[in-house]
Amino acid sequence: MIKKKNVKYTFIKKDKFTDTRVSLILSLISLGVLLVTVLISFVVQAQGGIALGCAGLIAMLFSFYAFYLGMRALSEKSESVHRGTLSAIASGIMSILWIVLFLLGIH
């Protein structure tokens, strides 16, 4: 008689950082940098210098990348549509705000 092996499989559900979460976090970072740079710029009467410009440029790139991640999260079928939509809209608004601020600064 052949002995049966009792094999038990355990599946551990790992909570991974999805594109939606990363997109929302980058949008919030971009919003925080926007608020801080605008506040500092008002305090120093628009003489912030290169440090504020670099911070703004990096935050603008964060918002563009967050928008890309949000749109990519919408194309995946496994993600929640509501969170993907929220992240895409939030990062899209931040991208538009940064573009407008950049164009006003060039003018």
Gaussian input, Z-matrix of N, CA and C with variables (Angstrom, degrees):
# hf/3-21g

backbone

0 1
 N
 C     1     B1
 C     2     B2     1     A1
 N     3     B3     2     A2     1     D1
 C     4     B4     3     A3     2     D2
 C     5     B5     4     A4     3     D3
 N     6     B6     5     A5     4     D4
 C     7     B7     6     A6     5     D5
 C     8     B8     7     A7     6     D6
 N     9     B9     8     A8     7     D7
 C    10    B10     9     A9     8     D8
 C    11    B11    10    A10     9     D9
 N    12    B12    11    A11    10    D10
 C    13    B13    12    A12    11    D11
 C    14    B14    13    A13    12    D12
 N    15    B15    14    A14    13    D13
 C    16    B16    15    A15    14    D14
 C    17    B17    16    A16    15    D15
 N    18    B18    17    A17    16    D16
 C    19    B19    18    A18    17    D17
 C    20    B20    19    A19    18    D18
 N    21    B21    20    A20    19    D19
 C    22    B22    21    A21    20    D20
 C    23    B23    22    A22    21    D21
 N    24    B24    23    A23    22    D22
 C    25    B25    24    A24    23    D23
 C    26    B26    25    A25    24    D24
 N    27    B27    26    A26    25    D25
 C    28    B28    27    A27    26    D26
 C    29    B29    28    A28    27    D27
 N    30    B30    29    A29    28    D28
 C    31    B31    30    A30    29    D29
 C    32    B32    31    A31    30    D30
 N    33    B33    32    A32    31    D31
 C    34    B34    33    A33    32    D32
 C    35    B35    34    A34    33    D33
 N    36    B36    35    A35    34    D34
 C    37    B37    36    A36    35    D35
 C    38    B38    37    A37    36    D36
 N    39    B39    38    A38    37    D37
 C    40    B40    39    A39    38    D38
 C    41    B41    40    A40    39    D39
 N    42    B42    41    A41    40    D40
 C    43    B43    42    A42    41    D41
 C    44    B44    43    A43    42    D42
 N    45    B45    44    A44    43    D43
 C    46    B46    45    A45    44    D44
 C    47    B47    46    A46    45    D45
 N    48    B48    47    A47    46    D46
 C    49    B49    48    A48    47    D47
 C    50    B50    49    A49    48    D48
 N    51    B51    50    A50    49    D49
 C    52    B52    51    A51    50    D50
 C    53    B53    52    A52    51    D51
 N    54    B54    53    A53    52    D52
 C    55    B55    54    A54    53    D53
 C    56    B56    55    A55    54    D54
 N    57    B57    56    A56    55    D55
 C    58    B58    57    A57    56    D56
 C    59    B59    58    A58    57    D57
 N    60    B60    59    A59    58    D58
 C    61    B61    60    A60    59    D59
 C    62    B62    61    A61    60    D60
 N    63    B63    62    A62    61    D61
 C    64    B64    63    A63    62    D62
 C    65    B65    64    A64    63    D63
 N    66    B66    65    A65    64    D64
 C    67    B67    66    A66    65    D65
 C    68    B68    67    A67    66    D66
 N    69    B69    68    A68    67    D67
 C    70    B70    69    A69    68    D68
 C    71    B71    70    A70    69    D69
 N    72    B72    71    A71    70    D70
 C    73    B73    72    A72    71    D71
 C    74    B74    73    A73    72    D72
 N    75    B75    74    A74    73    D73
 C    76    B76    75    A75    74    D74
 C    77    B77    76    A76    75    D75
 N    78    B78    77    A77    76    D76
 C    79    B79    78    A78    77    D77
 C    80    B80    79    A79    78    D78
 N    81    B81    80    A80    79    D79
 C    82    B82    81    A81    80    D80
 C    83    B83    82    A82    81    D81
 N    84    B84    83    A83    82    D82
 C    85    B85    84    A84    83    D83
 C    86    B86    85    A85    84    D84
 N    87    B87    86    A86    85    D85
 C    88    B88    87    A87    86    D86
 C    89    B89    88    A88    87    D87
 N    90    B90    89    A89    88    D88
 C    91    B91    90    A90    89    D89
 C    92    B92    91    A91    90    D90
 N    93    B93    92    A92    91    D91
 C    94    B94    93    A93    92    D92
 C    95    B95    94    A94    93    D93
 N    96    B96    95    A95    94    D94
 C    97    B97    96    A96    95    D95
 C    98    B98    97    A97    96    D96
 N    99    B99    98    A98    97    D97
 C   100   B100    99    A99    98    D98
 C   101   B101   100   A100    99    D99
 N   102   B102   101   A101   100   D100
 C   103   B103   102   A102   101   D101
 C   104   B104   103   A103   102   D102
 N   105   B105   104   A104   103   D103
 C   106   B106   105   A105   104   D104
 C   107   B107   106   A106   105   D105
 N   108   B108   107   A107   106   D106
 C   109   B109   108   A108   107   D107
 C   110   B110   109   A109   108   D108
 N   111   B111   110   A110   109   D109
 C   112   B112   111   A111   110   D110
 C   113   B113   112   A112   111   D111
 N   114   B114   113   A113   112   D112
 C   115   B115   114   A114   113   D113
 C   116   B116   115   A115   114   D114
 N   117   B117   116   A116   115   D115
 C   118   B118   117   A117   116   D116
 C   119   B119   118   A118   117   D117
 N   120   B120   119   A119   118   D118
 C   121   B121   120   A120   119   D119
 C   122   B122   121   A121   120   D120
 N   123   B123   122   A122   121   D121
 C   124   B124   123   A123   122   D122
 C   125   B125   124   A124   123   D123
 N   126   B126   125   A125   124   D124
 C   127   B127   126   A126   125   D125
 C   128   B128   127   A127   126   D126
 N   129   B129   128   A128   127   D127
 C   130   B130   129   A129   128   D128
 C   131   B131   130   A130   129   D129
 N   132   B132   131   A131   130   D130
 C   133   B133   132   A132   131   D131
 C   134   B134   133   A133   132   D132
 N   135   B135   134   A134   133   D133
 C   136   B136   135   A135   134   D134
 C   137   B137   136   A136   135   D135
 N   138   B138   137   A137   136   D136
 C   139   B139   138   A138   137   D137
 C   140   B140   139   A139   138   D138
 N   141   B141   140   A140   139   D139
 C   142   B142   141   A141   140   D140
 C   143   B143   142   A142   141   D141
 N   144   B144   143   A143   142   D142
 C   145   B145   144   A144   143   D143
 C   146   B146   145   A145   144   D144
 N   147   B147   146   A146   145   D145
 C   148   B148   147   A147   146   D146
 C   149   B149   148   A148   147   D147
 N   150   B150   149   A149   148   D148
 C   151   B151   150   A150   149   D149
 C   152   B152   151   A151   150   D150
 N   153   B153   152   A152   151   D151
 C   154   B154   153   A153   152   D152
 C   155   B155   154   A154   153   D153
 N   156   B156   155   A155   154   D154
 C   157   B157   156   A156   155   D155
 C   158   B158   157   A157   156   D156
 N   159   B159   158   A158   157   D157
 C   160   B160   159   A159   158   D158
 C   161   B161   160   A160   159   D159
 N   162   B162   161   A161   160   D160
 C   163   B163   162   A162   161   D161
 C   164   B164   163   A163   162   D162
 N   165   B165   164   A164   163   D163
 C   166   B166   165   A165   164   D164
 C   167   B167   166   A166   165   D165
 N   168   B168   167   A167   166   D166
 C   169   B169   168   A168   167   D167
 C   170   B170   169   A169   168   D168
 N   171   B171   170   A170   169   D169
 C   172   B172   171   A171   170   D170
 C   173   B173   172   A172   171   D171
 N   174   B174   173   A173   172   D172
 C   175   B175   174   A174   173   D173
 C   176   B176   175   A175   174   D174
 N   177   B177   176   A176   175   D175
 C   178   B178   177   A177   176   D176
 C   179   B179   178   A178   177   D177
 N   180   B180   179   A179   178   D178
 C   181   B181   180   A180   179   D179
 C   182   B182   181   A181   180   D180
 N   183   B183   182   A182   181   D181
 C   184   B184   183   A183   182   D182
 C   185   B185   184   A184   183   D183
 N   186   B186   185   A185   184   D184
 C   187   B187   186   A186   185   D185
 C   188   B188   187   A187   186   D186
 N   189   B189   188   A188   187   D187
 C   190   B190   189   A189   188   D188
 C   191   B191   190   A190   189   D189
 N   192   B192   191   A191   190   D190
 C   193   B193   192   A192   191   D191
 C   194   B194   193   A193   192   D192
 N   195   B195   194   A194   193   D193
 C   196   B196   195   A195   194   D194
 C   197   B197   196   A196   195   D195
 N   198   B198   197   A197   196   D196
 C   199   B199   198   A198   197   D197
 C   200   B200   199   A199   198   D198
 N   201   B201   200   A200   199   D199
 C   202   B202   201   A201   200   D200
 C   203   B203   202   A202   201   D201
 N   204   B204   203   A203   202   D202
 C   205   B205   204   A204   203   D203
 C   206   B206   205   A205   204   D204
 N   207   B207   206   A206   205   D205
 C   208   B208   207   A207   206   D206
 C   209   B209   208   A208   207   D207
 N   210   B210   209   A209   208   D208
 C   211   B211   210   A210   209   D209
 C   212   B212   211   A211   210   D210
 N   213   B213   212   A212   211   D211
 C   214   B214   213   A213   212   D212
 C   215   B215   214   A214   213   D213
 N   216   B216   215   A215   214   D214
 C   217   B217   216   A216   215   D215
 C   218   B218   217   A217   216   D216
 N   219   B219   218   A218   217   D217
 C   220   B220   219   A219   218   D218
 C   221   B221   220   A220   219   D219
 N   222   B222   221   A221   220   D220
 C   223   B223   222   A222   221   D221
 C   224   B224   223   A223   222   D222
 N   225   B225   224   A224   223   D223
 C   226   B226   225   A225   224   D224
 C   227   B227   226   A226   225   D225
 N   228   B228   227   A227   226   D226
 C   229   B229   228   A228   227   D227
 C   230   B230   229   A229   228   D228
 N   231   B231   230   A230   229   D229
 C   232   B232   231   A231   230   D230
 C   233   B233   232   A232   231   D231
 N   234   B234   233   A233   232   D232
 C   235   B235   234   A234   233   D233
 C   236   B236   235   A235   234   D234
 N   237   B237   236   A236   235   D235
 C   238   B238   237   A237   236   D236
 C   239   B239   238   A238   237   D237
 N   240   B240   239   A239   238   D238
 C   241   B241   240   A240   239   D239
 C   242   B242   241   A241   240   D240
 N   243   B243   242   A242   241   D241
 C   244   B244   243   A243   242   D242
 C   245   B245   244   A244   243   D243
 N   246   B246   245   A245   244   D244
 C   247   B247   246   A246   245   D245
 C   248   B248   247   A247   246   D246
 N   249   B249   248   A248   247   D247
 C   250   B250   249   A249   248   D248
 C   251   B251   250   A250   249   D249
 N   252   B252   251   A251   250   D250
 C   253   B253   252   A252   251   D251
 C   254   B254   253   A253   252   D252
 N   255   B255   254   A254   253   D253
 C   256   B256   255   A255   254   D254
 C   257   B257   256   A256   255   D255
 N   258   B258   257   A257   256   D256
 C   259   B259   258   A258   257   D257
 C   260   B260   259   A259   258   D258
 N   261   B261   260   A260   259   D259
 C   262   B262   261   A261   260   D260
 C   263   B263   262   A262   261   D261
 N   264   B264   263   A263   262   D262
 C   265   B265   264   A264   263   D263
 C   266   B266   265   A265   264   D264
 N   267   B267   266   A266   265   D265
 C   268   B268   267   A267   266   D266
 C   269   B269   268   A268   267   D267
 N   270   B270   269   A269   268   D268
 C   271   B271   270   A270   269   D269
 C   272   B272   271   A271   270   D270
 N   273   B273   272   A272   271   D271
 C   274   B274   273   A273   272   D272
 C   275   B275   274   A274   273   D273
 N   276   B276   275   A275   274   D274
 C   277   B277   276   A276   275   D275
 C   278   B278   277   A277   276   D276
 N   279   B279   278   A278   277   D277
 C   280   B280   279   A279   278   D278
 C   281   B281   280   A280   279   D279
 N   282   B282   281   A281   280   D280
 C   283   B283   282   A282   281   D281
 C   284   B284   283   A283   282   D282
 N   285   B285   284   A284   283   D283
 C   286   B286   285   A285   284   D284
 C   287   B287   286   A286   285   D285
 N   288   B288   287   A287   286   D286
 C   289   B289   288   A288   287   D287
 C   290   B290   289   A289   288   D288
 N   291   B291   290   A290   289   D289
 C   292   B292   291   A291   290   D290
 C   293   B293   292   A292   291   D291
 N   294   B294   293   A293   292   D292
 C   295   B295   294   A294   293   D293
 C   296   B296   295   A295   294   D294
 N   297   B297   296   A296   295   D295
 C   298   B298   297   A297   296   D296
 C   299   B299   298   A298   297   D297
 N   300   B300   299   A299   298   D298
 C   301   B301   300   A300   299   D299
 C   302   B302   301   A301   300   D300
 N   303   B303   302   A302   301   D301
 C   304   B304   303   A303   302   D302
 C   305   B305   304   A304   303   D303
 N   306   B306   305   A305   304   D304
 C   307   B307   306   A306   305   D305
 C   308   B308   307   A307   306   D306
 N   309   B309   308   A308   307   D307
 C   310   B310   309   A309   308   D308
 C   311   B311   310   A310   309   D309
 N   312   B312   311   A311   310   D310
 C   313   B313   312   A312   311   D311
 C   314   B314   313   A313   312   D312
 N   315   B315   314   A314   313   D313
 C   316   B316   315   A315   314   D314
 C   317   B317   316   A316   315   D315
 N   318   B318   317   A317   316   D316
 C   319   B319   318   A318   317   D317
 C   320   B320   319   A319   318   D318

   B1=1.4334
   B2=1.5352
   B3=1.3286
   B4=1.4626
   B5=1.5273
   B6=1.3417
   B7=1.4613
   B8=1.5233
   B9=1.3052
   B10=1.4571
   B11=1.5151
   B12=1.3178
   B13=1.4572
   B14=1.5209
   B15=1.2856
   B16=1.4624
   B17=1.5196
   B18=1.3019
   B19=1.4531
   B20=1.5184
   B21=1.3094
   B22=1.4531
   B23=1.5295
   B24=1.2941
   B25=1.4472
   B26=1.5215
   B27=1.3019
   B28=1.4575
   B29=1.5141
   B30=1.3016
   B31=1.4480
   B32=1.5192
   B33=1.2966
   B34=1.4586
   B35=1.5134
   B36=1.3066
   B37=1.4529
   B38=1.5315
   B39=1.3001
   B40=1.4547
   B41=1.5171
   B42=1.3047
   B43=1.4546
   B44=1.5203
   B45=1.3135
   B46=1.4542
   B47=1.5195
   B48=1.3112
   B49=1.4532
   B50=1.5141
   B51=1.3055
   B52=1.4530
   B53=1.5229
   B54=1.3191
   B55=1.4612
   B56=1.5196
   B57=1.3204
   B58=1.4573
   B59=1.5185
   B60=1.3176
   B61=1.4717
   B62=1.5158
   B63=1.3066
   B64=1.4690
   B65=1.5292
   B66=1.3243
   B67=1.4596
   B68=1.5261
   B69=1.3242
   B70=1.4565
   B71=1.5258
   B72=1.3200
   B73=1.4660
   B74=1.5244
   B75=1.3254
   B76=1.4629
   B77=1.5302
   B78=1.3206
   B79=1.4657
   B80=1.5219
   B81=1.3235
   B82=1.4643
   B83=1.5275
   B84=1.3323
   B85=1.4649
   B86=1.5236
   B87=1.3140
   B88=1.4612
   B89=1.5286
   B90=1.3256
   B91=1.4586
   B92=1.5266
   B93=1.3246
   B94=1.4634
   B95=1.5140
   B96=1.3151
   B97=1.4671
   B98=1.5222
   B99=1.3316
   B100=1.4605
   B101=1.5262
   B102=1.3235
   B103=1.4559
   B104=1.5283
   B105=1.3278
   B106=1.4619
   B107=1.5232
   B108=1.3273
   B109=1.4638
   B110=1.5232
   B111=1.3325
   B112=1.4642
   B113=1.5270
   B114=1.3247
   B115=1.4643
   B116=1.5268
   B117=1.3166
   B118=1.4719
   B119=1.5196
   B120=1.3079
   B121=1.4635
   B122=1.5288
   B123=1.3338
   B124=1.4605
   B125=1.5261
   B126=1.3146
   B127=1.4683
   B128=1.5253
   B129=1.3374
   B130=1.4678
   B131=1.5243
   B132=1.3146
   B133=1.4580
   B134=1.5335
   B135=1.3096
   B136=1.4682
   B137=1.5239
   B138=1.2978
   B139=1.4663
   B140=1.5327
   B141=1.3140
   B142=1.4568
   B143=1.5148
   B144=1.2949
   B145=1.4520
   B146=1.5089
   B147=1.3213
   B148=1.4662
   B149=1.5226
   B150=1.3042
   B151=1.4674
   B152=1.5302
   B153=1.3157
   B154=1.4591
   B155=1.5274
   B156=1.3137
   B157=1.4609
   B158=1.5162
   B159=1.3187
   B160=1.4742
   B161=1.5207
   B162=1.3364
   B163=1.4693
   B164=1.5251
   B165=1.3295
   B166=1.4586
   B167=1.5131
   B168=1.3219
   B169=1.4614
   B170=1.5220
   B171=1.3111
   B172=1.4657
   B173=1.5266
   B174=1.3343
   B175=1.4631
   B176=1.5234
   B177=1.3289
   B178=1.4622
   B179=1.5349
   B180=1.3080
   B181=1.4668
   B182=1.5262
   B183=1.3518
   B184=1.4660
   B185=1.5291
   B186=1.3207
   B187=1.4619
   B188=1.5319
   B189=1.3293
   B190=1.4686
   B191=1.5272
   B192=1.3385
   B193=1.4612
   B194=1.5290
   B195=1.3254
   B196=1.4638
   B197=1.5250
   B198=1.3225
   B199=1.4666
   B200=1.5230
   B201=1.3199
   B202=1.4644
   B203=1.5295
   B204=1.3377
   B205=1.4651
   B206=1.5233
   B207=1.3255
   B208=1.4621
   B209=1.5149
   B210=1.3141
   B211=1.4619
   B212=1.5273
   B213=1.3241
   B214=1.4588
   B215=1.5254
   B216=1.3459
   B217=1.4641
   B218=1.5222
   B219=1.3230
   B220=1.4641
   B221=1.5268
   B222=1.3203
   B223=1.4620
   B224=1.5333
   B225=1.3387
   B226=1.4628
   B227=1.5170
   B228=1.2976
   B229=1.4639
   B230=1.5302
   B231=1.3276
   B232=1.4586
   B233=1.5274
   B234=1.2988
   B235=1.4655
   B236=1.5258
   B237=1.3069
   B238=1.4561
   B239=1.5247
   B240=1.3161
   B241=1.4585
   B242=1.5257
   B243=1.3189
   B244=1.4612
   B245=1.5305
   B246=1.3210
   B247=1.4641
   B248=1.5188
   B249=1.3108
   B250=1.4651
   B251=1.5122
   B252=1.3259
   B253=1.4620
   B254=1.5139
   B255=1.3244
   B256=1.4593
   B257=1.5207
   B258=1.3158
   B259=1.4632
   B260=1.5232
   B261=1.3257
   B262=1.4655
   B263=1.5232
   B264=1.3300
   B265=1.4669
   B266=1.5234
   B267=1.3318
   B268=1.4635
   B269=1.5236
   B270=1.3083
   B271=1.4660
   B272=1.5241
   B273=1.3310
   B274=1.4587
   B275=1.5137
   B276=1.3296
   B277=1.4623
   B278=1.5265
   B279=1.3276
   B280=1.4722
   B281=1.5273
   B282=1.3093
   B283=1.4671
   B284=1.5234
   B285=1.3218
   B286=1.4634
   B287=1.5210
   B288=1.3393
   B289=1.4632
   B290=1.5239
   B291=1.3178
   B292=1.4655
   B293=1.5220
   B294=1.3306
   B295=1.4686
   B296=1.5279
   B297=1.3449
   B298=1.4649
   B299=1.5219
   B300=1.3263
   B301=1.4624
   B302=1.5242
   B303=1.3225
   B304=1.4566
   B305=1.5168
   B306=1.3336
   B307=1.4657
   B308=1.5404
   B309=1.3245
   B310=1.4729
   B311=1.5200
   B312=1.3190
   B313=1.4575
   B314=1.5114
   B315=1.3249
   B316=1.4600
   B317=1.5157
   B318=1.3261
   B319=1.4707
   B320=1.4974
   A1=109.67
   A2=115.36
   A3=120.81
   A4=108.44
   A5=113.69
   A6=118.10
   A7=109.91
   A8=115.14
   A9=120.89
   A10=108.95
   A11=115.07
   A12=119.29
   A13=108.51
   A14=115.44
   A15=120.03
   A16=108.25
   A17=115.32
   A18=121.25
   A19=107.68
   A20=115.22
   A21=119.96
   A22=108.59
   A23=114.52
   A24=120.22
   A25=108.92
   A26=114.96
   A27=120.18
   A28=108.28
   A29=114.66
   A30=120.05
   A31=108.30
   A32=115.00
   A33=120.53
   A34=107.68
   A35=114.99
   A36=119.38
   A37=108.07
   A38=115.71
   A39=120.83
   A40=109.13
   A41=114.82
   A42=119.98
   A43=107.71
   A44=115.77
   A45=119.27
   A46=109.99
   A47=115.09
   A48=121.14
   A49=107.24
   A50=116.89
   A51=120.50
   A52=110.24
   A53=114.87
   A54=120.50
   A55=111.55
   A56=116.66
   A57=119.86
   A58=111.06
   A59=116.46
   A60=119.97
   A61=111.13
   A62=116.38
   A63=119.75
   A64=109.98
   A65=116.56
   A66=120.78
   A67=111.08
   A68=117.37
   A69=120.34
   A70=111.92
   A71=117.12
   A72=120.68
   A73=110.54
   A74=117.30
   A75=119.96
   A76=111.63
   A77=117.18
   A78=119.72
   A79=111.26
   A80=116.88
   A81=120.05
   A82=111.47
   A83=117.23
   A84=120.45
   A85=109.71
   A86=116.52
   A87=120.59
   A88=111.04
   A89=116.90
   A90=120.34
   A91=111.27
   A92=116.54
   A93=120.30
   A94=112.27
   A95=116.47
   A96=120.11
   A97=110.29
   A98=117.60
   A99=121.08
   A100=111.13
   A101=116.44
   A102=119.95
   A103=111.95
   A104=116.59
   A105=120.16
   A106=111.14
   A107=117.85
   A108=120.00
   A109=112.08
   A110=117.40
   A111=119.74
   A112=110.17
   A113=117.00
   A114=120.49
   A115=111.25
   A116=117.44
   A117=120.88
   A118=110.23
   A119=117.16
   A120=120.11
   A121=111.29
   A122=117.35
   A123=119.43
   A124=111.52
   A125=117.02
   A126=120.70
   A127=111.03
   A128=117.03
   A129=119.80
   A130=112.16
   A131=116.93
   A132=124.70
   A133=113.06
   A134=115.21
   A135=125.20
   A136=113.35
   A137=117.99
   A138=122.43
   A139=109.67
   A140=116.29
   A141=121.41
   A142=115.01
   A143=117.43
   A144=120.06
   A145=113.46
   A146=112.93
   A147=120.55
   A148=112.18
   A149=118.62
   A150=120.90
   A151=111.12
   A152=117.22
   A153=119.75
   A154=111.14
   A155=116.94
   A156=120.34
   A157=112.14
   A158=116.56
   A159=120.41
   A160=111.33
   A161=116.19
   A162=119.34
   A163=110.31
   A164=116.01
   A165=119.54
   A166=112.73
   A167=116.97
   A168=120.25
   A169=111.60
   A170=116.99
   A171=120.50
   A172=110.38
   A173=116.89
   A174=119.80
   A175=111.19
   A176=117.02
   A177=120.30
   A178=109.66
   A179=117.70
   A180=120.53
   A181=110.85
   A182=117.12
   A183=120.56
   A184=110.40
   A185=116.64
   A186=119.20
   A187=111.32
   A188=117.99
   A189=120.34
   A190=110.76
   A191=116.45
   A192=120.30
   A193=110.59
   A194=116.77
   A195=120.61
   A196=110.50
   A197=116.88
   A198=120.13
   A199=110.71
   A200=116.64
   A201=120.61
   A202=110.66
   A203=116.60
   A204=119.96
   A205=111.39
   A206=117.09
   A207=120.41
   A208=112.03
   A209=116.72
   A210=119.63
   A211=111.02
   A212=116.73
   A213=120.06
   A214=111.09
   A215=116.43
   A216=119.79
   A217=111.21
   A218=116.91
   A219=119.43
   A220=112.07
   A221=116.79
   A222=119.52
   A223=112.18
   A224=117.49
   A225=120.53
   A226=109.76
   A227=116.01
   A228=120.60
   A229=112.03
   A230=118.05
   A231=120.15
   A232=112.88
   A233=117.49
   A234=120.46
   A235=110.87
   A236=114.24
   A237=120.08
   A238=108.51
   A239=116.33
   A240=121.13
   A241=110.55
   A242=116.66
   A243=120.20
   A244=111.50
   A245=116.66
   A246=119.59
   A247=111.18
   A248=117.27
   A249=120.38
   A250=111.94
   A251=116.13
   A252=120.37
   A253=110.68
   A254=116.95
   A255=121.02
   A256=111.75
   A257=116.72
   A258=119.28
   A259=111.47
   A260=118.04
   A261=120.46
   A262=111.21
   A263=117.08
   A264=120.46
   A265=110.71
   A266=117.20
   A267=120.31
   A268=111.44
   A269=116.86
   A270=119.05
   A271=111.40
   A272=117.83
   A273=120.18
   A274=112.23
   A275=116.60
   A276=120.70
   A277=110.65
   A278=116.25
   A279=119.21
   A280=110.70
   A281=117.17
   A282=120.16
   A283=110.98
   A284=116.72
   A285=120.26
   A286=110.74
   A287=117.24
   A288=120.21
   A289=111.77
   A290=117.10
   A291=120.11
   A292=111.52
   A293=117.60
   A294=120.34
   A295=110.24
   A296=117.11
   A297=120.76
   A298=110.58
   A299=117.10
   A300=120.71
   A301=111.58
   A302=116.83
   A303=120.90
   A304=110.99
   A305=117.26
   A306=120.28
   A307=111.66
   A308=117.10
   A309=119.32
   A310=111.31
   A311=116.52
   A312=120.53
   A313=112.33
   A314=117.85
   A315=121.04
   A316=110.49
   A317=116.18
   A318=120.74
   A319=108.73
   D1=136.64
   D2=-177.53
   D3=-89.57
   D4=134.03
   D5=178.55
   D6=-81.61
   D7=138.42
   D8=177.17
   D9=-87.44
   D10=133.50
   D11=175.23
   D12=-89.01
   D13=131.18
   D14=175.71
   D15=-89.65
   D16=98.52
   D17=-179.77
   D18=-102.26
   D19=125.54
   D20=178.65
   D21=-114.80
   D22=131.56
   D23=178.08
   D24=-104.29
   D25=135.71
   D26=177.45
   D27=-119.59
   D28=125.12
   D29=177.71
   D30=-106.82
   D31=120.44
   D32=179.46
   D33=-99.54
   D34=121.94
   D35=179.42
   D36=-83.84
   D37=113.85
   D38=179.84
   D39=-93.33
   D40=134.69
   D41=177.53
   D42=-87.14
   D43=103.58
   D44=-178.26
   D45=-93.96
   D46=157.29
   D47=178.15
   D48=-81.15
   D49=106.72
   D50=-176.29
   D51=-82.48
   D52=167.89
   D53=178.80
   D54=-62.19
   D55=-31.09
   D56=-179.64
   D57=-65.39
   D58=-44.99
   D59=179.67
   D60=-65.48
   D61=-43.26
   D62=179.69
   D63=-62.95
   D64=-40.19
   D65=179.07
   D66=-63.07
   D67=-43.86
   D68=178.73
   D69=-65.78
   D70=-40.36
   D71=179.24
   D72=-64.80
   D73=-44.19
   D74=178.60
   D75=-65.30
   D76=-35.25
   D77=176.75
   D78=-66.05
   D79=-40.37
   D80=177.96
   D81=-67.11
   D82=-38.40
   D83=176.35
   D84=-63.52
   D85=-42.75
   D86=179.51
   D87=-64.00
   D88=-40.20
   D89=177.33
   D90=-64.41
   D91=-41.99
   D92=178.09
   D93=-62.53
   D94=-43.82
   D95=178.71
   D96=-65.67
   D97=-38.43
   D98=177.46
   D99=-59.98
   D100=-48.13
   D101=-179.29
   D102=-63.57
   D103=-42.83
   D104=-179.32
   D105=-66.66
   D106=-44.13
   D107=-178.59
   D108=-67.58
   D109=-37.50
   D110=177.47
   D111=-66.78
   D112=-41.40
   D113=178.44
   D114=-63.05
   D115=-45.74
   D116=178.86
   D117=-64.94
   D118=-38.80
   D119=179.50
   D120=-64.22
   D121=-38.39
   D122=176.16
   D123=-67.10
   D124=-38.43
   D125=-178.06
   D126=-66.07
   D127=-42.46
   D128=-177.78
   D129=-93.12
   D130=13.93
   D131=176.42
   D132=54.60
   D133=54.31
   D134=175.60
   D135=61.43
   D136=29.45
   D137=176.34
   D138=-120.32
   D139=48.24
   D140=-174.18
   D141=-73.32
   D142=-31.58
   D143=178.70
   D144=89.33
   D145=-167.93
   D146=-174.13
   D147=-70.25
   D148=-32.06
   D149=-177.15
   D150=-61.64
   D151=-44.05
   D152=178.32
   D153=-68.90
   D154=-37.06
   D155=177.76
   D156=-63.58
   D157=-42.27
   D158=178.58
   D159=-66.67
   D160=-41.51
   D161=178.03
   D162=-62.04
   D163=-41.69
   D164=178.57
   D165=-66.01
   D166=-40.27
   D167=179.23
   D168=-65.24
   D169=-41.44
   D170=178.35
   D171=-65.79
   D172=-40.92
   D173=178.28
   D174=-66.46
   D175=-34.12
   D176=176.96
   D177=-65.88
   D178=-41.32
   D179=177.01
   D180=-65.18
   D181=-37.04
   D182=175.13
   D183=-58.89
   D184=-44.32
   D185=-177.69
   D186=-68.25
   D187=-36.55
   D188=176.42
   D189=-63.89
   D190=-44.15
   D191=179.49
   D192=-67.02
   D193=-37.02
   D194=177.30
   D195=-63.98
   D196=-38.49
   D197=176.95
   D198=-64.56
   D199=-41.91
   D200=177.10
   D201=-60.70
   D202=-44.93
   D203=179.58
   D204=-66.03
   D205=-37.90
   D206=178.20
   D207=-64.20
   D208=-41.41
   D209=178.30
   D210=-68.86
   D211=-36.22
   D212=177.11
   D213=-67.08
   D214=-35.76
   D215=177.95
   D216=-67.62
   D217=-31.05
   D218=177.60
   D219=-69.28
   D220=-29.17
   D221=-178.42
   D222=-77.66
   D223=-18.64
   D224=178.10
   D225=-79.41
   D226=141.43
   D227=-176.99
   D228=-84.52
   D229=-21.01
   D230=-173.88
   D231=-83.06
   D232=-17.81
   D233=-177.40
   D234=-81.59
   D235=157.95
   D236=173.70
   D237=-71.05
   D238=131.54
   D239=-176.64
   D240=-68.43
   D241=-34.48
   D242=-177.15
   D243=-66.52
   D244=-45.56
   D245=179.34
   D246=-67.51
   D247=-38.33
   D248=177.78
   D249=-64.46
   D250=-40.69
   D251=177.47
   D252=-65.57
   D253=-43.27
   D254=179.07
   D255=-61.14
   D256=-43.69
   D257=-179.56
   D258=-68.41
   D259=-38.38
   D260=179.07
   D261=-67.22
   D262=-41.19
   D263=179.57
   D264=-67.61
   D265=-45.11
   D266=-178.80
   D267=-62.17
   D268=-45.84
   D269=-179.17
   D270=-72.39
   D271=-30.51
   D272=175.49
   D273=-65.99
   D274=-41.49
   D275=176.63
   D276=-64.02
   D277=-41.67
   D278=178.50
   D279=-64.48
   D280=-38.62
   D281=178.23
   D282=-63.68
   D283=-42.64
   D284=178.71
   D285=-64.51
   D286=-42.75
   D287=177.73
   D288=-60.39
   D289=-42.00
   D290=179.82
   D291=-67.49
   D292=-39.41
   D293=178.81
   D294=-64.19
   D295=-43.90
   D296=178.64
   D297=-62.28
   D298=-44.84
   D299=178.90
   D300=-63.55
   D301=-38.75
   D302=178.40
   D303=-65.80
   D304=-43.55
   D305=-179.91
   D306=-68.65
   D307=-34.18
   D308=174.81
   D309=-67.00
   D310=-33.76
   D311=178.71
   D312=-71.33
   D313=-32.04
   D314=178.06
   D315=-72.57
   D316=-35.00
   D317=-177.49
   D318=-63.33

